[in-house]
Amino acid sequence: MTSLVDIQVVDTSSKVPNMEKIRSWTVAVFSILERPPLALTVRIVGEEEMIDLNLRYRGKEQSTNVLSFPFESLPDLCIDLLGDVIVCGPVVEREAMSQHKSLMRHWAHLIVHGMLHLFGYDHQNEQQAEIMEQLEKKVLAQLGFLKQRKKKGNISNGSYAQI
């Protein structure tokens, strides 16, 4: 399964997770969604490439943290390809720092988020956003990114770190 994930690291200025971690995050998404594994690309880019992509495909001349490009097959062509998740390393680092999040957890969250978009999940309205957020929480919990907090009376209660 892990050979189905093509990881391309173009941005070398960021603290990019190792390939083993990235692959484990993608496997967790397939597992939670109970979907057979499909080939996909996870590409880590710098700001310049992300700005170019965001302008070309979304009409926004600014950087963003993650973009997803689902594979659109031609008629009568059957290829087991999910699509591409593009992550901007410098944006991930800035967001993690400014939002006081663990850097690795934020990387995992954005790759999971991008993959959910490839499967058709979105957050254009409140209902869609709630469904997508719950799936993100399930995957992040499976990956061990569950934040434990102490409740009154010393009873430990598992809750999710801010997504």
Summary of the structure (lengths in Angstrom):
residues: 163
radius of gyration: 16.4
end to end distance: 27.3
largest distance: 62.1
contacts: 465
relative contact order: 0.16
helix: 45%
strand: 21%
